[in-house]
Amino acid sequence: MDLQARLLQSGVTEEKLAEIRKLSQAGGVSIIELLTQKKAIGEEQLLDAVSAQFNIPFWPQLPTDHMNTEFTGLFSIQYLKKHKMIPLETDGGFFVAVTDPTNFQPVDDLCRLLGRKDYRLVLSTHEAITAAINMAYDLSRSTAKEFFREMNEESTDSLISEIEDTGDLLDETSDAPIIKLVNLLLSGAIKDRASDIHIEPYQSALKVRYRIDGVLYDILSLPRKIQSPLTSRVKIMAKLNIAEKRLPQDGRIEIKVADRSVDIRVSVIPTAFGERVVLRLLDKTASILELSDLGMDRDTIRSFNKLIKAPFGIVLVTGPTGSGKTTTLYAALSSINHPDINIITIEDPIEYQIEGIGQIQVNPKIALTFAAGLRSIVRQDPDVILVGEIRDRETAEIAIQSSLTGHLVFSTLHTNDAASAVTRLIDMGIEPFLVTSSVIAIVAQRLVRVLCPKCKEVHIPDDESLENIGIRRETLRDRAIFTKKGCQACMNTGYRGRTAIFEVMIIDEGLKRLILKTSDSNQINDEAVRRGMTTLLDDGVRKVLAGITTIEEVLRVTRILKRDSDFIE
């Protein structure tokens, strides 16, 4: 049976096959590649047919556990992706995985340059080959630290003189050292799961730090001479004014690393020793989390689900910058996103694109502020409105008016806990009766680092630690508390990833009466606890006892050193 018969048997119509054969002859493109491009047949079905025809094994999964990445120094990642092939060294020998065995010239060139004549072909999907290529180049990628470590003092001096040649900064395709350095800093940050890059000039050195899982780590110390061209390179990428060094500037960079699209927010401010740069990295290919992935327990999820399905009112999420407020709100929107609900958001910036939701980007340059955008949103017949942040009285008033006219409004505030949000709104000039009639719940949250599952170890805490967090020693008789150790998987930090701790304050009748009398956050918090609210610290204790995080981590984010009452399960 020839390939044509096998394809017809697999469901490709004769008309489609004739059309593809004609296109192949006219354009010099192989039939196999055209069949994939035109989606005339499923890729796995096609490769099964090709495998049977050419007697070449089909590997849906490629062996990438112990990958030899030496070939990455000889070939660019674009070359291998263009020809959809990758060399693989296994116990069974040397293989080249391809999607199209009829495109043999690039395979021959690859093996000739690698000095391998004894290769065997295997077939694999485009997705599997691309993933293996990305992994190989990710593993072989040098870091900014190695880039400098490889050089002795003489070559470092010559490097600095090369970097000072600012003409190279404008050349995107140049191999100029400064371009390579910035690329390595960015790719290294993405590889290390960093959320921010800090480039900080001091009197004698230029420090580079990454924020990983909420904590800053020193990555690199560079000569001060590099500060000016490095900042200029970042400003060029962010389309900022490189001549202006006296005023703060904000910009944005979009980059692609392997198959990941990353949005970078750039902030430049002048300091005593030069411009300080902070880059906030946002992986746009990351999926939106479900409510169950955020770290909420069952009772909290049940309460939160009721709140986000309310017909009207305001749900506020509070916490400092970088505490995961926007992620929580996106998860909430995603869970209620249905065709019968009109959801519109106004954000700064739009962090994730959500199918089926109208999202507006704030633009102060053209007077599109939160307040101005919110006024227009109300005329778009929305059911649910998300306001990225309530920053001023005007935005707060419009949000309250929207909730009082039958809309469910989500927003964020920068406050320390749930009760402080009430004080903040009243401090903005909002009347207490408007707060009680519009706000239905306030959710406070913090992010705590999760213990690395590969290296965490059992720990017996001292009495002071237990007293600070409010755990009775008797509680530990039938359970263990863990502490960090550090291994290769977690970069010797002892932590890998983060989860959230929550307190959900539902504004019921009792709290409404209290808020009308006082805006004292301590009194409001005490009353909410009496009415059954789990505080941030209590939720943190639950995660400590569950072996998810450590006592130190919970105390770090809650900033509470002592509590009056013991924790009761």
Solvent accessible surface area in square Angstrom, and as a share of the most:
residue,aa,sasa,rsa
1,M,131,0.59
2,D,82,0.42
3,L,32,0.16
4,Q,79,0.35
5,A,38,0.30
6,R,59,0.22
7,L,3,0.01
8,L,58,0.29
9,Q,138,0.62
10,S,35,0.23
11,G,58,0.55
12,V,6,0.03
13,T,77,0.45
14,E,119,0.53
15,E,133,0.60
16,K,61,0.26
17,L,8,0.04
18,A,53,0.41
19,E,82,0.37
20,I,0,0.00
21,R,79,0.29
22,K,151,0.64
23,L,72,0.36
24,S,18,0.11
25,Q,140,0.62
26,A,91,0.71
27,G,53,0.51
28,G,71,0.68
29,V,49,0.28
30,S,32,0.20
31,I,56,0.28
32,I,6,0.03
33,E,59,0.26
34,L,13,0.06
35,L,0,0.00
36,T,50,0.29
37,Q,109,0.49
38,K,90,0.38
39,K,173,0.73
40,A,26,0.20
41,I,17,0.08
42,G,39,0.38
43,E,46,0.21
44,E,95,0.43
45,Q,92,0.41
46,L,2,0.01
47,L,2,0.01
48,D,80,0.41
49,A,8,0.06
50,V,0,0.00
51,S,20,0.13
52,A,56,0.43
53,Q,64,0.28
54,F,86,0.36
55,N,139,0.71
56,I,23,0.12
57,P,69,0.43
58,F,37,0.15
59,W,62,0.22
60,P,62,0.39
61,Q,154,0.68
62,L,21,0.11
63,P,60,0.38
64,T,29,0.17
65,D,130,0.67
66,H,172,0.77
67,M,28,0.12
68,N,63,0.32
69,T,30,0.17
70,E,141,0.63
71,F,9,0.04
72,T,22,0.13
73,G,72,0.69
74,L,107,0.53
75,F,15,0.06
76,S,59,0.38
77,I,40,0.20
78,Q,125,0.56
79,Y,66,0.25
80,L,0,0.00
81,K,61,0.26
82,K,149,0.63
83,H,46,0.20
84,K,53,0.22
85,M,1,0.00
86,I,0,0.00
87,P,6,0.04
88,L,3,0.02
89,E,73,0.33
90,T,40,0.23
91,D,161,0.83
92,G,49,0.47
93,G,26,0.25
94,F,12,0.05
95,F,16,0.07
96,V,0,0.00
97,A,0,0.00
98,V,3,0.02
99,T,15,0.09
100,D,16,0.08
101,P,14,0.09
102,T,55,0.32
103,N,58,0.30
104,F,128,0.53
105,Q,104,0.46
106,P,10,0.06
107,V,5,0.03
108,D,61,0.31
109,D,35,0.18
110,L,0,0.00
111,C,3,0.02
112,R,164,0.60
113,L,104,0.52
114,L,45,0.22
115,G,62,0.59
116,R,68,0.25
117,K,196,0.83
118,D,95,0.49
119,Y,62,0.24
120,R,131,0.48
121,L,41,0.20
122,V,0,0.00
123,L,0,0.00
124,S,0,0.00
125,T,15,0.09
126,H,80,0.36
127,E,141,0.63
128,A,21,0.16
129,I,0,0.00
130,T,31,0.18
131,A,56,0.44
132,A,2,0.02
133,I,1,0.00
134,N,15,0.08
135,M,85,0.38
136,A,0,0.00
137,Y,33,0.12
138,D,48,0.25
139,L,103,0.51
140,S,45,0.29
141,R,56,0.21
142,S,38,0.25
143,T,50,0.29
144,A,4,0.03
145,K,85,0.36
146,E,62,0.28
147,F,15,0.06
148,F,30,0.12
149,R,162,0.59
150,E,136,0.61
151,M,55,0.25
152,N,103,0.53
153,E,148,0.66
154,E,143,0.64
155,S,40,0.26
156,T,26,0.15
157,D,94,0.48
158,S,57,0.36
159,L,6,0.03
160,I,14,0.07
161,S,67,0.43
162,E,92,0.41
163,I,2,0.01
164,E,91,0.41
165,D,80,0.41
166,T,85,0.49
167,G,50,0.49
168,D,46,0.24
169,L,3,0.02
170,L,131,0.65
171,D,63,0.33
172,E,117,0.53
173,T,124,0.72
174,S,23,0.15
175,D,139,0.72
176,A,7,0.06
177,P,15,0.10
178,I,1,0.01
179,I,7,0.04
180,K,97,0.41
181,L,0,0.00
182,V,4,0.02
183,N,71,0.36
184,L,15,0.08
185,L,4,0.02
186,L,9,0.04
187,S,13,0.08
188,G,8,0.07
189,A,0,0.00
190,I,11,0.05
191,K,78,0.33
192,D,37,0.19
193,R,80,0.29
194,A,9,0.07
195,S,29,0.19
196,D,6,0.03
197,I,1,0.01
198,H,19,0.08
199,I,3,0.02
200,E,1,0.01
201,P,7,0.05
202,Y,95,0.36
203,Q,142,0.63
204,S,99,0.64
205,A,25,0.20
206,L,0,0.00
207,K,79,0.33
208,V,1,0.00
209,R,60,0.22
210,Y,6,0.02
211,R,73,0.26
212,I,5,0.03
213,D,15,0.08
214,G,14,0.14
215,V,37,0.21
216,L,45,0.23
217,Y,60,0.23
218,D,94,0.49
219,I,32,0.16
220,L,18,0.09
221,S,77,0.50
222,L,3,0.02
223,P,44,0.28
224,R,78,0.29
225,K,126,0.53
226,I,0,0.00
227,Q,18,0.08
228,S,52,0.34
229,P,10,0.06
230,L,0,0.00
231,T,2,0.01
232,S,14,0.09
233,R,6,0.02
234,V,3,0.02
235,K,1,0.01
236,I,36,0.18
237,M,31,0.14
238,A,5,0.04
239,K,180,0.76
240,L,29,0.14
241,N,82,0.42
242,I,70,0.36
243,A,86,0.67
244,E,28,0.12
245,K,101,0.43
246,R,189,0.69
247,L,107,0.53
248,P,89,0.56
249,Q,26,0.11
250,D,115,0.60
251,G,19,0.18
252,R,101,0.37
253,I,8,0.04
254,E,118,0.53
255,I,32,0.16
256,K,149,0.63
257,V,22,0.13
258,A,31,0.24
259,D,87,0.45
260,R,88,0.32
261,S,35,0.23
262,V,2,0.01
263,D,9,0.05
264,I,0,0.00
265,R,69,0.25
266,V,4,0.02
267,S,43,0.28
268,V,1,0.00
269,I,74,0.38
270,P,52,0.33
271,T,53,0.31
272,A,99,0.77
273,F,82,0.34
274,G,26,0.25
275,E,10,0.04
276,R,62,0.23
277,V,0,0.00
278,V,34,0.19
279,L,3,0.02
280,R,74,0.27
281,L,16,0.08
282,L,23,0.12
283,D,35,0.18
284,K,75,0.32
285,T,74,0.43
286,A,46,0.36
287,S,94,0.61
288,I,46,0.23
289,L,73,0.36
290,E,103,0.46
291,L,11,0.06
292,S,79,0.51
293,D,82,0.42
294,L,12,0.06
295,G,20,0.19
296,M,14,0.06
297,D,48,0.25
298,R,203,0.74
299,D,92,0.48
300,T,26,0.15
301,I,38,0.19
302,R,132,0.48
303,S,36,0.23
304,F,0,0.00
305,N,44,0.23
306,K,148,0.63
307,L,16,0.08
308,I,1,0.01
309,K,134,0.57
310,A,23,0.18
311,P,104,0.65
312,F,113,0.47
313,G,3,0.02
314,I,3,0.01
315,V,0,0.00
316,L,0,0.00
317,V,0,0.00
318,T,0,0.00
319,G,0,0.00
320,P,53,0.33
321,T,100,0.58
322,G,44,0.42
323,S,4,0.03
324,G,18,0.17
325,K,16,0.07
326,T,46,0.26
327,T,40,0.23
328,T,1,0.01
329,L,3,0.01
330,Y,1,0.00
331,A,1,0.01
332,A,0,0.00
333,L,0,0.00
334,S,44,0.28
335,S,41,0.27
336,I,8,0.04
337,N,39,0.20
338,H,98,0.44
339,P,145,0.91
340,D,121,0.63
341,I,52,0.27
342,N,56,0.29
343,I,1,0.01
344,I,15,0.07
345,T,0,0.00
346,I,0,0.00
347,E,6,0.03
348,D,59,0.30
349,P,7,0.04
350,I,35,0.18
351,E,32,0.14
352,Y,37,0.14
353,Q,146,0.65
354,I,18,0.09
355,E,161,0.72
356,G,65,0.62
357,I,16,0.08
358,G,38,0.36
359,Q,39,0.18
360,I,53,0.27
361,Q,60,0.27
362,V,9,0.05
363,N,52,0.27
364,P,94,0.59
365,K,193,0.82
366,I,124,0.63
367,A,73,0.57
368,L,50,0.25
369,T,59,0.35
370,F,10,0.04
371,A,4,0.03
372,A,33,0.26
373,G,2,0.02
374,L,0,0.00
375,R,107,0.39
376,S,53,0.34
377,I,1,0.00
378,V,50,0.29
379,R,182,0.66
380,Q,117,0.52
381,D,117,0.61
382,P,6,0.04
383,D,66,0.34
384,V,7,0.04
385,I,0,0.00
386,L,3,0.01
387,V,0,0.00
388,G,21,0.20
389,E,32,0.14
390,I,6,0.03
391,R,119,0.43
392,D,66,0.34
393,R,127,0.47
394,E,77,0.35
395,T,2,0.01
396,A,1,0.01
397,E,55,0.25
398,I,17,0.08
399,A,0,0.00
400,I,5,0.03
401,Q,106,0.47
402,S,3,0.02
403,S,2,0.01
404,L,83,0.42
405,T,97,0.56
406,G,44,0.42
407,H,23,0.10
408,L,4,0.02
409,V,0,0.00
410,F,0,0.00
411,S,0,0.00
412,T,5,0.03
413,L,2,0.01
414,H,81,0.36
415,T,14,0.08
416,N,115,0.59
417,D,39,0.20
418,A,0,0.00
419,A,0,0.00
420,S,26,0.17
421,A,0,0.00
422,V,0,0.00
423,T,48,0.28
424,R,88,0.32
425,L,3,0.02
426,I,38,0.20
427,D,111,0.58
428,M,25,0.11
429,G,30,0.29
430,I,5,0.03
431,E,90,0.40
432,P,38,0.24
433,F,118,0.49
434,L,49,0.25
435,V,1,0.01
436,T,9,0.05
437,S,65,0.42
438,S,1,0.01
439,V,1,0.01
440,I,46,0.23
441,A,0,0.00
442,I,0,0.00
443,V,0,0.00
444,A,0,0.00
445,Q,2,0.01
446,R,18,0.06
447,L,35,0.17
448,V,0,0.00
449,R,25,0.09
450,V,37,0.21
451,L,4,0.02
452,C,1,0.00
453,P,102,0.64
454,K,161,0.68
455,C,14,0.08
456,K,69,0.29
457,E,77,0.34
458,V,98,0.56
459,H,64,0.29
460,I,144,0.73
461,P,4,0.02
462,D,86,0.45
463,D,99,0.52
464,E,119,0.53
465,S,26,0.17
466,L,6,0.03
467,E,96,0.43
468,N,33,0.17
469,I,0,0.00
470,G,2,0.02
471,I,7,0.03
472,R,94,0.34
473,R,96,0.35
474,E,91,0.41
475,T,24,0.14
476,L,30,0.15
477,R,202,0.74
478,D,122,0.63
479,R,84,0.31
480,A,38,0.29
481,I,4,0.02
482,F,48,0.20
483,T,27,0.16
484,K,104,0.44
485,K,136,0.58
486,G,16,0.15
487,C,33,0.20
488,Q,173,0.77
489,A,36,0.28
490,C,1,0.01
491,M,81,0.36
492,N,113,0.58
493,T,26,0.15
494,G,0,0.00
495,Y,7,0.03
496,R,109,0.40
497,G,24,0.23
498,R,85,0.31
499,T,21,0.12
500,A,4,0.03
501,I,0,0.00
502,F,5,0.02
503,E,5,0.02
504,V,22,0.12
505,M,1,0.00
506,I,81,0.41
507,I,10,0.05
508,D,52,0.27
509,E,108,0.48
510,G,8,0.08
511,L,3,0.01
512,K,56,0.24
513,R,145,0.53
514,L,35,0.17
515,I,1,0.01
516,L,97,0.48
517,K,168,0.71
518,T,32,0.19
519,S,40,0.26
520,D,57,0.30
521,S,28,0.18
522,N,109,0.56
523,Q,89,0.39
524,I,0,0.00
525,N,35,0.18
526,D,73,0.38
527,E,30,0.14
528,A,3,0.02
529,V,63,0.36
530,R,174,0.63
531,R,119,0.43
532,G,62,0.59
533,M,17,0.08
534,T,41,0.24
535,T,25,0.15
536,L,12,0.06
537,L,7,0.04
538,D,26,0.13
539,D,9,0.05
540,G,0,0.00
541,V,0,0.00
542,R,101,0.37
543,K,13,0.06
544,V,0,0.00
545,L,12,0.06
546,A,69,0.53
547,G,3,0.03
548,I,63,0.32
549,T,0,0.00
550,T,1,0.01
551,I,6,0.03
552,E,99,0.44
553,E,2,0.01
554,V,0,0.00
555,L,27,0.13
556,R,96,0.35
557,V,13,0.07
558,T,16,0.09
559,R,183,0.67
560,I,71,0.36
561,L,134,0.67
562,K,128,0.54
563,R,45,0.17
564,D,160,0.83
565,S,72,0.46
566,D,74,0.38
567,F,11,0.04
568,I,128,0.65
569,E,129,0.58
